């Protein structure tokens, strides 16, 4: 190899070394800013995830809080035994979930075929008594008639039906139905559409409310059966004594009178023997209805025994009670207790006593009224006697 060739090779080698050095240096210079950019991007991504996690945690906390509220409300709802309390619990639950401006729970009156407000949120007080729907009237009435949820789209489908109240325009209504029995309607005004989750919630809540209302009616039926006489449908003596004790406690606190009267039919055994027990039962049923007409709603009428009745009159003195009973005895002459071709005259004897003059306990009052009753029978029946405490000689 000659010297020129040698120097050429050395030059080429040196050039290659310089190129390699430049390339490596350039890559390192480029790599350094890329690493910094990637670090910044990673930091930003971590910060974004952190913010999302924070919002997710807050949303989860809110969701869990609403769930706890929902289950607590469901437990309270099923424990209520008063329709107004049930309706208020339902509306309170829906207010928290839906953020509605106006809500109303309507109870259905099967006899009158109408729906009236039992609880509400956000409705003008002056408007509430006026809002009464008939079946098929407005969204509320249509929901009750069809027993299906009715929103704006469904309402438009039926065409000619209009909302009867300008001050109350519900966006959606759900029926409260259980075992094919209509209890009422929940109506909601919000001004915005409801998503599927909210509609599902409304469906669950309206059904649970109907279950609670059904339980209330069942409880009322059981309570009524346990406290009433099966023949006359008047209260029985057990219920009467409980109510009398409550009224005596109130009378002692507020210092007012409580009167009771015991009514015993005259010669009822003869009526039964001549016409039969079935006729006697029908007579007792008819008399129970007559007694209800003569006494006030605040008075408690009960069947005391076979042909005996007992009545409590709160806040009335015994002289006034005696006049009411005497009017009843007189009015019985106007009633036709005919059986077949024969007409029977019905009379009774009665004794009246009152708190505090004739006793301070249930047993003392009943004993005093009983004494007055036997005095009336001893005087020839068909009369009313007032109990007066006997004054013992010293």
Protein Blocks (a to p, Z undefined) as FASTA:
>chain_A
ZZklmmmmmmmmmmmmmmmmmmmmmmmmmmmmmmmmmmmmmmmmmmmmmmmmmmmmmmmm
mmmmmmmmmmmmmmmmmmpccfklmmmmmmmmmmmmnopabdcdddddfklopacdfbde
hiafklmmmmccdehiajklmmmmnopacdfklmmmnomaccfbfklccfbdcdddeehi
afbdcdddehpacdfklmmmmmmmmmmmmmmmmmmmmmmmmmmmmmpcfklopacfklmm
mmmmmmmmmmmmnopaddddddddehklmmmmmnojklmmmmmmmmmmmmmmmpcfkbcc
ddfblmlccdddehiafklmmmmmmmmmmmmmmpccbehjbccdddddddddddfklocb
fklmmmmmmmmmmmmmmnogaiacddddddddZZ
